[in-house]
């Protein structure tokens, strides 16, 4: 199968981002690696649709497919009442700090995965991945102003949750 050059370049350029997104969606190391493989297969399989459509940003295409697959994975896990794995994947790409901060981050991620609606969860995951709001808007399919408002509301909700025990 011949893969479109710009799609292949976008996949290669975003591999670390894809892996981090999979780690956010699945804390179990083995399951996260399986999810990464599933995302990669779907990205290669998306070549036909990618070539049929006029895609403005191949990076956005890759990130949107990754987001859809990881969101689907979390939804399936939640339906099976397996929202959070016990074995945590070491999230070093995002949290390079002391043990207390890393613990807070993991608590926040568990809360987001179990208590946020799908779209809100994906907005926050993309926010944590330091995606610009314009990119989040394109990936999620909402206006930039709406994304800005949602992020503010979700950050407050998350902050209130984290400060509840203080």
SULRAGI-V432000 format. One record per pair of residues at least 12 apart in sequence whose ideal C-beta (glycine too) atoms are under 8 Angstrom apart, sorted by the first residue. I is the first residue (numbers start at 1). J is the second residue. Records with the same first field share a line. If there is no record, write none. Layout:
I: J  J
This chain:
1: 44  47
2: 47
3: 44  47
4: 47  50  51
6: 55  58
7: 43  46  47  50  58  61  62
9: 58
10: 58  59  61  62
11: 40  43  44  62
13: 59
14: 59  62  63  66
16: 93
17: 63  66  129
18: 36  39  40  62  66
19: 32  36
20: 93  94  129
21: 39  63  66  67  70  125  129
22: 35  36  39  66  70
23: 89  91  93
24: 70  91  109  125  128  129
25: 70  71  73  74  113  125
26: 70  73  74  77  85  89
27: 84  85  87  88  89  106  109
28: 85  86  87  89
29: 87  89
31: 85
32: 89
35: 69  70  73
38: 69  73
39: 65  66  69  70
42: 65  69
43: 62  65  66
46: 61  65
57: 138
59: 135
60: 135  138  139
63: 126  131  135  139
64: 138  139
67: 122  125  126  139  140
70: 122  125
71: 118  121  122
74: 113  118  121
75: 118
78: 113  114
83: 110  113  114
84: 110  113  114
88: 106
91: 105  106  109
94: 128  129
104: 162
107: 162
108: 158  161  162
111: 158  161  162
112: 124  125  158
115: 161
116: 154
119: 140  142
120: 150  154
122: 139  140
123: 136  140  147  150  151  154
124: 151  154  158
126: 139  140
127: 151  154
133: 147  148  151
136: 151
